[in-house]
Amino acid sequence: MVFEITTEHIKLDSLLKGANMVGSGGEAKVIIADGLVQVNGQTEQRRGRKLYPGDRVVLEGYEIVVERGA
C-alpha cells in the first residue's frame, strides 16, 4: 500500500491511523509499544518516529510505503 504525504514527514502513529491500520491513537500507541511495527526492517517502538518518503512500515504482514504526494 502507498501512503502519500504532502508534508516533509509524518509521525508513525499518525501514519497508522491515516492508513486505517488502527482505530485510534491509543491503539497505535499499544501496538507500537508492543514491538509489532517495523520501519525499514527494524522494530520501532517510538510512536513519534518521523517517517519520510521512501520509508517502509510493516504491521502484521501489511506494508505501507510513504511517498510524497502532490
mmJSON file of the N, C-alpha and C atoms, coordinates in Angstrom:
{"data_MODEL":{"atom_site":{
"group_PDB":["ATOM","ATOM","ATOM","ATOM","ATOM","ATOM","ATOM","ATOM","ATOM","ATOM","ATOM","ATOM","ATOM","ATOM","ATOM","ATOM","ATOM","ATOM","ATOM","ATOM","ATOM","ATOM","ATOM","ATOM","ATOM","ATOM","ATOM","ATOM","ATOM","ATOM","ATOM","ATOM","ATOM","ATOM","ATOM","ATOM","ATOM","ATOM","ATOM","ATOM","ATOM","ATOM","ATOM","ATOM","ATOM","ATOM","ATOM","ATOM","ATOM","ATOM","ATOM","ATOM","ATOM","ATOM","ATOM","ATOM","ATOM","ATOM","ATOM","ATOM","ATOM","ATOM","ATOM","ATOM","ATOM","ATOM","ATOM","ATOM","ATOM","ATOM","ATOM","ATOM","ATOM","ATOM","ATOM","ATOM","ATOM","ATOM","ATOM","ATOM","ATOM","ATOM","ATOM","ATOM","ATOM","ATOM","ATOM","ATOM","ATOM","ATOM","ATOM","ATOM","ATOM","ATOM","ATOM","ATOM","ATOM","ATOM","ATOM","ATOM","ATOM","ATOM","ATOM","ATOM","ATOM","ATOM","ATOM","ATOM","ATOM","ATOM","ATOM","ATOM","ATOM","ATOM","ATOM","ATOM","ATOM","ATOM","ATOM","ATOM","ATOM","ATOM","ATOM","ATOM","ATOM","ATOM","ATOM","ATOM","ATOM","ATOM","ATOM","ATOM","ATOM","ATOM","ATOM","ATOM","ATOM","ATOM","ATOM","ATOM","ATOM","ATOM","ATOM","ATOM","ATOM","ATOM","ATOM","ATOM","ATOM","ATOM","ATOM","ATOM","ATOM","ATOM","ATOM","ATOM","ATOM","ATOM","ATOM","ATOM","ATOM","ATOM","ATOM","ATOM","ATOM","ATOM","ATOM","ATOM","ATOM","ATOM","ATOM","ATOM","ATOM","ATOM","ATOM","ATOM","ATOM","ATOM","ATOM","ATOM","ATOM","ATOM","ATOM","ATOM","ATOM","ATOM","ATOM","ATOM","ATOM","ATOM","ATOM","ATOM","ATOM","ATOM","ATOM","ATOM","ATOM","ATOM","ATOM","ATOM","ATOM","ATOM","ATOM","ATOM","ATOM","ATOM","ATOM","ATOM","ATOM","ATOM"],
"id":[1,2,3,4,5,6,7,8,9,10,11,12,13,14,15,16,17,18,19,20,21,22,23,24,25,26,27,28,29,30,31,32,33,34,35,36,37,38,39,40,41,42,43,44,45,46,47,48,49,50,51,52,53,54,55,56,57,58,59,60,61,62,63,64,65,66,67,68,69,70,71,72,73,74,75,76,77,78,79,80,81,82,83,84,85,86,87,88,89,90,91,92,93,94,95,96,97,98,99,100,101,102,103,104,105,106,107,108,109,110,111,112,113,114,115,116,117,118,119,120,121,122,123,124,125,126,127,128,129,130,131,132,133,134,135,136,137,138,139,140,141,142,143,144,145,146,147,148,149,150,151,152,153,154,155,156,157,158,159,160,161,162,163,164,165,166,167,168,169,170,171,172,173,174,175,176,177,178,179,180,181,182,183,184,185,186,187,188,189,190,191,192,193,194,195,196,197,198,199,200,201,202,203,204,205,206,207,208,209,210],
"type_symbol":["N","C","C","N","C","C","N","C","C","N","C","C","N","C","C","N","C","C","N","C","C","N","C","C","N","C","C","N","C","C","N","C","C","N","C","C","N","C","C","N","C","C","N","C","C","N","C","C","N","C","C","N","C","C","N","C","C","N","C","C","N","C","C","N","C","C","N","C","C","N","C","C","N","C","C","N","C","C","N","C","C","N","C","C","N","C","C","N","C","C","N","C","C","N","C","C","N","C","C","N","C","C","N","C","C","N","C","C","N","C","C","N","C","C","N","C","C","N","C","C","N","C","C","N","C","C","N","C","C","N","C","C","N","C","C","N","C","C","N","C","C","N","C","C","N","C","C","N","C","C","N","C","C","N","C","C","N","C","C","N","C","C","N","C","C","N","C","C","N","C","C","N","C","C","N","C","C","N","C","C","N","C","C","N","C","C","N","C","C","N","C","C","N","C","C","N","C","C","N","C","C","N","C","C","N","C","C","N","C","C"],
"label_atom_id":["N","CA","C","N","CA","C","N","CA","C","N","CA","C","N","CA","C","N","CA","C","N","CA","C","N","CA","C","N","CA","C","N","CA","C","N","CA","C","N","CA","C","N","CA","C","N","CA","C","N","CA","C","N","CA","C","N","CA","C","N","CA","C","N","CA","C","N","CA","C","N","CA","C","N","CA","C","N","CA","C","N","CA","C","N","CA","C","N","CA","C","N","CA","C","N","CA","C","N","CA","C","N","CA","C","N","CA","C","N","CA","C","N","CA","C","N","CA","C","N","CA","C","N","CA","C","N","CA","C","N","CA","C","N","CA","C","N","CA","C","N","CA","C","N","CA","C","N","CA","C","N","CA","C","N","CA","C","N","CA","C","N","CA","C","N","CA","C","N","CA","C","N","CA","C","N","CA","C","N","CA","C","N","CA","C","N","CA","C","N","CA","C","N","CA","C","N","CA","C","N","CA","C","N","CA","C","N","CA","C","N","CA","C","N","CA","C","N","CA","C","N","CA","C","N","CA","C","N","CA","C","N","CA","C","N","CA","C","N","CA","C","N","CA","C"],
"label_alt_id":[null,null,null,null,null,null,null,null,null,null,null,null,null,null,null,null,null,null,null,null,null,null,null,null,null,null,null,null,null,null,null,null,null,null,null,null,null,null,null,null,null,null,null,null,null,null,null,null,null,null,null,null,null,null,null,null,null,null,null,null,null,null,null,null,null,null,null,null,null,null,null,null,null,null,null,null,null,null,null,null,null,null,null,null,null,null,null,null,null,null,null,null,null,null,null,null,null,null,null,null,null,null,null,null,null,null,null,null,null,null,null,null,null,null,null,null,null,null,null,null,null,null,null,null,null,null,null,null,null,null,null,null,null,null,null,null,null,null,null,null,null,null,null,null,null,null,null,null,null,null,null,null,null,null,null,null,null,null,null,null,null,null,null,null,null,null,null,null,null,null,null,null,null,null,null,null,null,null,null,null,null,null,null,null,null,null,null,null,null,null,null,null,null,null,null,null,null,null,null,null,null,null,null,null,null,null,null,null,null,null],
"label_comp_id":["MET","MET","MET","VAL","VAL","VAL","PHE","PHE","PHE","GLU","GLU","GLU","ILE","ILE","ILE","THR","THR","THR","THR","THR","THR","GLU","GLU","GLU","HIS","HIS","HIS","ILE","ILE","ILE","LYS","LYS","LYS","LEU","LEU","LEU","ASP","ASP","ASP","SER","SER","SER","LEU","LEU","LEU","LEU","LEU","LEU","LYS","LYS","LYS","GLY","GLY","GLY","ALA","ALA","ALA","ASN","ASN","ASN","MET","MET","MET","VAL","VAL","VAL","GLY","GLY","GLY","SER","SER","SER","GLY","GLY","GLY","GLY","GLY","GLY","GLU","GLU","GLU","ALA","ALA","ALA","LYS","LYS","LYS","VAL","VAL","VAL","ILE","ILE","ILE","ILE","ILE","ILE","ALA","ALA","ALA","ASP","ASP","ASP","GLY","GLY","GLY","LEU","LEU","LEU","VAL","VAL","VAL","GLN","GLN","GLN","VAL","VAL","VAL","ASN","ASN","ASN","GLY","GLY","GLY","GLN","GLN","GLN","THR","THR","THR","GLU","GLU","GLU","GLN","GLN","GLN","ARG","ARG","ARG","ARG","ARG","ARG","GLY","GLY","GLY","ARG","ARG","ARG","LYS","LYS","LYS","LEU","LEU","LEU","TYR","TYR","TYR","PRO","PRO","PRO","GLY","GLY","GLY","ASP","ASP","ASP","ARG","ARG","ARG","VAL","VAL","VAL","VAL","VAL","VAL","LEU","LEU","LEU","GLU","GLU","GLU","GLY","GLY","GLY","TYR","TYR","TYR","GLU","GLU","GLU","ILE","ILE","ILE","VAL","VAL","VAL","VAL","VAL","VAL","GLU","GLU","GLU","ARG","ARG","ARG","GLY","GLY","GLY","ALA","ALA","ALA"],
"label_asym_id":["A","A","A","A","A","A","A","A","A","A","A","A","A","A","A","A","A","A","A","A","A","A","A","A","A","A","A","A","A","A","A","A","A","A","A","A","A","A","A","A","A","A","A","A","A","A","A","A","A","A","A","A","A","A","A","A","A","A","A","A","A","A","A","A","A","A","A","A","A","A","A","A","A","A","A","A","A","A","A","A","A","A","A","A","A","A","A","A","A","A","A","A","A","A","A","A","A","A","A","A","A","A","A","A","A","A","A","A","A","A","A","A","A","A","A","A","A","A","A","A","A","A","A","A","A","A","A","A","A","A","A","A","A","A","A","A","A","A","A","A","A","A","A","A","A","A","A","A","A","A","A","A","A","A","A","A","A","A","A","A","A","A","A","A","A","A","A","A","A","A","A","A","A","A","A","A","A","A","A","A","A","A","A","A","A","A","A","A","A","A","A","A","A","A","A","A","A","A","A","A","A","A","A","A","A","A","A","A","A","A"],
"label_entity_id":["1","1","1","1","1","1","1","1","1","1","1","1","1","1","1","1","1","1","1","1","1","1","1","1","1","1","1","1","1","1","1","1","1","1","1","1","1","1","1","1","1","1","1","1","1","1","1","1","1","1","1","1","1","1","1","1","1","1","1","1","1","1","1","1","1","1","1","1","1","1","1","1","1","1","1","1","1","1","1","1","1","1","1","1","1","1","1","1","1","1","1","1","1","1","1","1","1","1","1","1","1","1","1","1","1","1","1","1","1","1","1","1","1","1","1","1","1","1","1","1","1","1","1","1","1","1","1","1","1","1","1","1","1","1","1","1","1","1","1","1","1","1","1","1","1","1","1","1","1","1","1","1","1","1","1","1","1","1","1","1","1","1","1","1","1","1","1","1","1","1","1","1","1","1","1","1","1","1","1","1","1","1","1","1","1","1","1","1","1","1","1","1","1","1","1","1","1","1","1","1","1","1","1","1","1","1","1","1","1","1"],
"label_seq_id":[1,1,1,2,2,2,3,3,3,4,4,4,5,5,5,6,6,6,7,7,7,8,8,8,9,9,9,10,10,10,11,11,11,12,12,12,13,13,13,14,14,14,15,15,15,16,16,16,17,17,17,18,18,18,19,19,19,20,20,20,21,21,21,22,22,22,23,23,23,24,24,24,25,25,25,26,26,26,27,27,27,28,28,28,29,29,29,30,30,30,31,31,31,32,32,32,33,33,33,34,34,34,35,35,35,36,36,36,37,37,37,38,38,38,39,39,39,40,40,40,41,41,41,42,42,42,43,43,43,44,44,44,45,45,45,46,46,46,47,47,47,48,48,48,49,49,49,50,50,50,51,51,51,52,52,52,53,53,53,54,54,54,55,55,55,56,56,56,57,57,57,58,58,58,59,59,59,60,60,60,61,61,61,62,62,62,63,63,63,64,64,64,65,65,65,66,66,66,67,67,67,68,68,68,69,69,69,70,70,70],
"pdbx_PDB_ins_code":[null,null,null,null,null,null,null,null,null,null,null,null,null,null,null,null,null,null,null,null,null,null,null,null,null,null,null,null,null,null,null,null,null,null,null,null,null,null,null,null,null,null,null,null,null,null,null,null,null,null,null,null,null,null,null,null,null,null,null,null,null,null,null,null,null,null,null,null,null,null,null,null,null,null,null,null,null,null,null,null,null,null,null,null,null,null,null,null,null,null,null,null,null,null,null,null,null,null,null,null,null,null,null,null,null,null,null,null,null,null,null,null,null,null,null,null,null,null,null,null,null,null,null,null,null,null,null,null,null,null,null,null,null,null,null,null,null,null,null,null,null,null,null,null,null,null,null,null,null,null,null,null,null,null,null,null,null,null,null,null,null,null,null,null,null,null,null,null,null,null,null,null,null,null,null,null,null,null,null,null,null,null,null,null,null,null,null,null,null,null,null,null,null,null,null,null,null,null,null,null,null,null,null,null,null,null,null,null,null,null],
"Cartn_x":[0.84,0.0,0.889,0.501,1.228,0.433,1.126,0.507,1.209,0.475,1.07,0.959,2.063,2.07,2.38,1.857,2.122,3.038,3.427,4.341,5.71,6.674,8.029,8.079,7.289,7.287,5.925,5.752,4.559,5.011,4.351,4.702,4.103,4.792,4.388,2.956,2.566,1.202,0.168,0.491,-0.421,-0.552,0.544,0.507,-0.407,-0.257,-1.082,-2.559,-2.879,-4.273,-4.748,-3.944,-4.316,-4.498,-3.759,-3.856,-4.904,-5.647,-6.686,-6.154,-4.921,-4.336,-4.713,-5.091,-5.553,-6.785,-7.561,-8.79,-8.628,-7.528,-7.351,-5.876,-5.583,-4.219,-3.774,-4.714,-4.403,-4.024,-4.746,-4.433,-3.065,-2.772,-1.464,-0.353,-0.554,0.441,0.763,-0.273,-0.085,0.625,0.178,0.767,2.243,2.553,3.945,4.772,4.274,4.997,5.234,4.335,4.476,5.47,6.042,7.061,6.507,5.263,4.632,4.823,5.492,5.661,7.137,7.392,8.752,8.818,9.912,10.182,11.508,11.453,12.653,13.372,12.582,13.15,13.565,13.402,13.786,12.545,12.467,11.363,11.439,10.305,10.25,9.252,9.677,8.802,8.559,8.947,8.693,7.512,6.404,5.219,5.401,6.304,6.557,7.64,8.097,9.135,8.699,9.548,9.235,9.526,8.555,8.691,8.764,9.632,9.861,9.576,9.403,9.188,10.274,9.845,10.755,10.766,10.296,10.248,9.173,9.45,8.527,8.142,6.839,6.307,5.565,5.829,5.162,4.458,3.187,2.382,1.561,1.755,1.001,1.017,2.172,2.315,1.904,1.327,0.919,1.993,2.383,3.425,2.834,3.296,2.919,4.188,4.174,5.308,4.919,5.744,5.478,6.01,5.164,5.571,5.131,5.816,5.462,4.282,3.235,2.059,2.12,1.096,1.063,0.799],
"Cartn_y":[-1.172,0.0,1.24,2.241,3.512,4.547,5.306,6.377,7.668,8.595,9.85,10.925,11.658,12.788,14.056,15.16,16.44,17.313,16.8,17.495,16.831,17.382,16.825,15.43,15.22,13.934,13.691,12.47,12.111,11.23,11.352,10.516,9.122,8.152,6.752,6.508,7.026,6.773,7.415,8.576,9.248,8.478,7.885,7.075,5.864,5.183,4.001,4.36,5.501,5.952,6.355,7.119,7.597,6.488,5.406,4.258,3.256,3.612,2.745,1.388,1.386,0.161,-0.017,1.104,1.08,1.965,1.759,2.525,3.816,3.929,5.125,5.33,6.512,6.799,5.922,5.603,4.72,3.33,2.841,1.521,1.546,2.618,2.759,2.729,3.444,3.509,2.118,1.317,-0.031,-0.936,-0.913,-1.773,-1.439,-0.141,0.276,-0.115,0.147,-0.185,-1.686,-2.487,-3.945,-4.486,-3.614,-4.042,-4.744,-4.452,-5.122,-4.398,-3.243,-2.442,-2.394,-2.553,-2.415,-1.234,-0.49,0.605,0.287,0.173,-0.141,-1.382,-2.402,-3.676,-3.754,-2.664,-2.636,-2.428,-3.151,-2.947,-1.519,-0.841,0.555,0.677,1.242,1.39,2.845,3.771,5.197,5.626,5.949,6.313,7.639,8.485,9.767,9.713,8.517,8.356,9.071,9.94,10.673,9.794,9.728,8.949,9.895,9.566,10.392,9.573,10.24,9.493,8.439,7.241,6.116,5.156,5.61,4.72,3.655,2.47,1.337,0.887,0.776,0.366,-0.947,-1.907,-3.207,-3.478,-3.855,-4.245,-5.453,-6.56,-7.793,-8.22,-8.117,-8.566,-7.561,-6.45,-5.41,-4.337,-3.974,-2.966,-1.658,-0.563,0.771,1.483,2.049,2.806,4.277,5.094,6.54,7.19,7.958,8.666,10.119,10.962,12.379,12.543,13.204,13.459,14.836,15.185,16.455,17.632],
"Cartn_z":[0.0,0.0,0.0,-0.745,-0.783,0.007,0.853,1.616,1.237,0.649,0.19,1.266,1.43,2.36,1.577,2.05,1.391,2.245,3.413,4.301,4.218,4.929,4.905,5.514,6.583,7.263,7.916,8.442,9.197,10.352,11.496,12.639,12.453,13.023,12.873,13.323,14.479,14.948,14.018,13.478,12.541,11.237,10.795,9.573,9.766,10.891,11.145,11.201,11.809,11.853,10.458,9.749,8.42,7.404,7.588,6.68,7.151,8.191,8.76,9.224,9.707,10.245,11.717,12.37,13.759,13.856,14.904,15.064,15.834,16.609,17.433,17.736,18.262,18.676,19.826,20.717,21.834,21.368,20.375,19.818,19.146,18.429,17.778,18.823,19.928,20.992,21.528,21.773,22.32,21.316,20.081,19.046,18.838,18.813,18.632,19.847,21.054,22.291,22.422,21.899,21.964,20.94,20.121,19.16,17.933,17.583,16.448,15.119,15.15,13.942,13.559,12.27,11.757,10.8,10.89,9.965,9.283,7.971,7.182,7.709,8.097,8.525,9.982,10.739,12.145,13.022,14.132,15.07,15.612,15.599,16.049,17.189,18.319,19.475,19.855,18.982,19.229,18.356,18.99,18.207,17.475,17.949,17.31,16.248,15.901,14.874,13.606,13.095,11.873,10.67,9.77,8.547,7.361,6.431,5.248,3.996,2.851,1.604,1.414,1.055,0.872,2.044,3.216,4.378,4.176,4.723,4.627,6.025,6.251,7.551,7.37,8.263,8.195,9.519,9.417,10.574,10.175,10.892,10.661,9.193,8.556,7.182,6.129,6.528,5.577,5.525,4.309,4.131,3.624,4.219,3.784,3.349,2.153,1.654,1.65,2.3,2.354,1.078,0.42,-0.788,-0.702,-1.43,-1.496,-2.439,-1.961,-2.772,-3.414,-4.153,-4.857,-3.964],
"occupancy":[1.0,1.0,1.0,1.0,1.0,1.0,1.0,1.0,1.0,1.0,1.0,1.0,1.0,1.0,1.0,1.0,1.0,1.0,1.0,1.0,1.0,1.0,1.0,1.0,1.0,1.0,1.0,1.0,1.0,1.0,1.0,1.0,1.0,1.0,1.0,1.0,1.0,1.0,1.0,1.0,1.0,1.0,1.0,1.0,1.0,1.0,1.0,1.0,1.0,1.0,1.0,1.0,1.0,1.0,1.0,1.0,1.0,1.0,1.0,1.0,1.0,1.0,1.0,1.0,1.0,1.0,1.0,1.0,1.0,1.0,1.0,1.0,1.0,1.0,1.0,1.0,1.0,1.0,1.0,1.0,1.0,1.0,1.0,1.0,1.0,1.0,1.0,1.0,1.0,1.0,1.0,1.0,1.0,1.0,1.0,1.0,1.0,1.0,1.0,1.0,1.0,1.0,1.0,1.0,1.0,1.0,1.0,1.0,1.0,1.0,1.0,1.0,1.0,1.0,1.0,1.0,1.0,1.0,1.0,1.0,1.0,1.0,1.0,1.0,1.0,1.0,1.0,1.0,1.0,1.0,1.0,1.0,1.0,1.0,1.0,1.0,1.0,1.0,1.0,1.0,1.0,1.0,1.0,1.0,1.0,1.0,1.0,1.0,1.0,1.0,1.0,1.0,1.0,1.0,1.0,1.0,1.0,1.0,1.0,1.0,1.0,1.0,1.0,1.0,1.0,1.0,1.0,1.0,1.0,1.0,1.0,1.0,1.0,1.0,1.0,1.0,1.0,1.0,1.0,1.0,1.0,1.0,1.0,1.0,1.0,1.0,1.0,1.0,1.0,1.0,1.0,1.0,1.0,1.0,1.0,1.0,1.0,1.0,1.0,1.0,1.0,1.0,1.0,1.0,1.0,1.0,1.0,1.0,1.0,1.0],
"B_iso_or_equiv":[0.0,0.0,0.0,0.0,0.0,0.0,0.0,0.0,0.0,0.0,0.0,0.0,0.0,0.0,0.0,0.0,0.0,0.0,0.0,0.0,0.0,0.0,0.0,0.0,0.0,0.0,0.0,0.0,0.0,0.0,0.0,0.0,0.0,0.0,0.0,0.0,0.0,0.0,0.0,0.0,0.0,0.0,0.0,0.0,0.0,0.0,0.0,0.0,0.0,0.0,0.0,0.0,0.0,0.0,0.0,0.0,0.0,0.0,0.0,0.0,0.0,0.0,0.0,0.0,0.0,0.0,0.0,0.0,0.0,0.0,0.0,0.0,0.0,0.0,0.0,0.0,0.0,0.0,0.0,0.0,0.0,0.0,0.0,0.0,0.0,0.0,0.0,0.0,0.0,0.0,0.0,0.0,0.0,0.0,0.0,0.0,0.0,0.0,0.0,0.0,0.0,0.0,0.0,0.0,0.0,0.0,0.0,0.0,0.0,0.0,0.0,0.0,0.0,0.0,0.0,0.0,0.0,0.0,0.0,0.0,0.0,0.0,0.0,0.0,0.0,0.0,0.0,0.0,0.0,0.0,0.0,0.0,0.0,0.0,0.0,0.0,0.0,0.0,0.0,0.0,0.0,0.0,0.0,0.0,0.0,0.0,0.0,0.0,0.0,0.0,0.0,0.0,0.0,0.0,0.0,0.0,0.0,0.0,0.0,0.0,0.0,0.0,0.0,0.0,0.0,0.0,0.0,0.0,0.0,0.0,0.0,0.0,0.0,0.0,0.0,0.0,0.0,0.0,0.0,0.0,0.0,0.0,0.0,0.0,0.0,0.0,0.0,0.0,0.0,0.0,0.0,0.0,0.0,0.0,0.0,0.0,0.0,0.0,0.0,0.0,0.0,0.0,0.0,0.0,0.0,0.0,0.0,0.0,0.0,0.0],
"pdbx_formal_charge":[null,null,null,null,null,null,null,null,null,null,null,null,null,null,null,null,null,null,null,null,null,null,null,null,null,null,null,null,null,null,null,null,null,null,null,null,null,null,null,null,null,null,null,null,null,null,null,null,null,null,null,null,null,null,null,null,null,null,null,null,null,null,null,null,null,null,null,null,null,null,null,null,null,null,null,null,null,null,null,null,null,null,null,null,null,null,null,null,null,null,null,null,null,null,null,null,null,null,null,null,null,null,null,null,null,null,null,null,null,null,null,null,null,null,null,null,null,null,null,null,null,null,null,null,null,null,null,null,null,null,null,null,null,null,null,null,null,null,null,null,null,null,null,null,null,null,null,null,null,null,null,null,null,null,null,null,null,null,null,null,null,null,null,null,null,null,null,null,null,null,null,null,null,null,null,null,null,null,null,null,null,null,null,null,null,null,null,null,null,null,null,null,null,null,null,null,null,null,null,null,null,null,null,null,null,null,null,null,null,null],
"auth_seq_id":[1,1,1,2,2,2,3,3,3,4,4,4,5,5,5,6,6,6,7,7,7,8,8,8,9,9,9,10,10,10,11,11,11,12,12,12,13,13,13,14,14,14,15,15,15,16,16,16,17,17,17,18,18,18,19,19,19,20,20,20,21,21,21,22,22,22,23,23,23,24,24,24,25,25,25,26,26,26,27,27,27,28,28,28,29,29,29,30,30,30,31,31,31,32,32,32,33,33,33,34,34,34,35,35,35,36,36,36,37,37,37,38,38,38,39,39,39,40,40,40,41,41,41,42,42,42,43,43,43,44,44,44,45,45,45,46,46,46,47,47,47,48,48,48,49,49,49,50,50,50,51,51,51,52,52,52,53,53,53,54,54,54,55,55,55,56,56,56,57,57,57,58,58,58,59,59,59,60,60,60,61,61,61,62,62,62,63,63,63,64,64,64,65,65,65,66,66,66,67,67,67,68,68,68,69,69,69,70,70,70],
"auth_comp_id":["MET","MET","MET","VAL","VAL","VAL","PHE","PHE","PHE","GLU","GLU","GLU","ILE","ILE","ILE","THR","THR","THR","THR","THR","THR","GLU","GLU","GLU","HIS","HIS","HIS","ILE","ILE","ILE","LYS","LYS","LYS","LEU","LEU","LEU","ASP","ASP","ASP","SER","SER","SER","LEU","LEU","LEU","LEU","LEU","LEU","LYS","LYS","LYS","GLY","GLY","GLY","ALA","ALA","ALA","ASN","ASN","ASN","MET","MET","MET","VAL","VAL","VAL","GLY","GLY","GLY","SER","SER","SER","GLY","GLY","GLY","GLY","GLY","GLY","GLU","GLU","GLU","ALA","ALA","ALA","LYS","LYS","LYS","VAL","VAL","VAL","ILE","ILE","ILE","ILE","ILE","ILE","ALA","ALA","ALA","ASP","ASP","ASP","GLY","GLY","GLY","LEU","LEU","LEU","VAL","VAL","VAL","GLN","GLN","GLN","VAL","VAL","VAL","ASN","ASN","ASN","GLY","GLY","GLY","GLN","GLN","GLN","THR","THR","THR","GLU","GLU","GLU","GLN","GLN","GLN","ARG","ARG","ARG","ARG","ARG","ARG","GLY","GLY","GLY","ARG","ARG","ARG","LYS","LYS","LYS","LEU","LEU","LEU","TYR","TYR","TYR","PRO","PRO","PRO","GLY","GLY","GLY","ASP","ASP","ASP","ARG","ARG","ARG","VAL","VAL","VAL","VAL","VAL","VAL","LEU","LEU","LEU","GLU","GLU","GLU","GLY","GLY","GLY","TYR","TYR","TYR","GLU","GLU","GLU","ILE","ILE","ILE","VAL","VAL","VAL","VAL","VAL","VAL","GLU","GLU","GLU","ARG","ARG","ARG","GLY","GLY","GLY","ALA","ALA","ALA"],
"auth_asym_id":["A","A","A","A","A","A","A","A","A","A","A","A","A","A","A","A","A","A","A","A","A","A","A","A","A","A","A","A","A","A","A","A","A","A","A","A","A","A","A","A","A","A","A","A","A","A","A","A","A","A","A","A","A","A","A","A","A","A","A","A","A","A","A","A","A","A","A","A","A","A","A","A","A","A","A","A","A","A","A","A","A","A","A","A","A","A","A","A","A","A","A","A","A","A","A","A","A","A","A","A","A","A","A","A","A","A","A","A","A","A","A","A","A","A","A","A","A","A","A","A","A","A","A","A","A","A","A","A","A","A","A","A","A","A","A","A","A","A","A","A","A","A","A","A","A","A","A","A","A","A","A","A","A","A","A","A","A","A","A","A","A","A","A","A","A","A","A","A","A","A","A","A","A","A","A","A","A","A","A","A","A","A","A","A","A","A","A","A","A","A","A","A","A","A","A","A","A","A","A","A","A","A","A","A","A","A","A","A","A","A"],
"auth_atom_id":["N","CA","C","N","CA","C","N","CA","C","N","CA","C","N","CA","C","N","CA","C","N","CA","C","N","CA","C","N","CA","C","N","CA","C","N","CA","C","N","CA","C","N","CA","C","N","CA","C","N","CA","C","N","CA","C","N","CA","C","N","CA","C","N","CA","C","N","CA","C","N","CA","C","N","CA","C","N","CA","C","N","CA","C","N","CA","C","N","CA","C","N","CA","C","N","CA","C","N","CA","C","N","CA","C","N","CA","C","N","CA","C","N","CA","C","N","CA","C","N","CA","C","N","CA","C","N","CA","C","N","CA","C","N","CA","C","N","CA","C","N","CA","C","N","CA","C","N","CA","C","N","CA","C","N","CA","C","N","CA","C","N","CA","C","N","CA","C","N","CA","C","N","CA","C","N","CA","C","N","CA","C","N","CA","C","N","CA","C","N","CA","C","N","CA","C","N","CA","C","N","CA","C","N","CA","C","N","CA","C","N","CA","C","N","CA","C","N","CA","C","N","CA","C","N","CA","C","N","CA","C","N","CA","C","N","CA","C","N","CA","C","N","CA","C"],
"pdbx_PDB_model_num":[1,1,1,1,1,1,1,1,1,1,1,1,1,1,1,1,1,1,1,1,1,1,1,1,1,1,1,1,1,1,1,1,1,1,1,1,1,1,1,1,1,1,1,1,1,1,1,1,1,1,1,1,1,1,1,1,1,1,1,1,1,1,1,1,1,1,1,1,1,1,1,1,1,1,1,1,1,1,1,1,1,1,1,1,1,1,1,1,1,1,1,1,1,1,1,1,1,1,1,1,1,1,1,1,1,1,1,1,1,1,1,1,1,1,1,1,1,1,1,1,1,1,1,1,1,1,1,1,1,1,1,1,1,1,1,1,1,1,1,1,1,1,1,1,1,1,1,1,1,1,1,1,1,1,1,1,1,1,1,1,1,1,1,1,1,1,1,1,1,1,1,1,1,1,1,1,1,1,1,1,1,1,1,1,1,1,1,1,1,1,1,1,1,1,1,1,1,1,1,1,1,1,1,1,1,1,1,1,1,1]
}}}
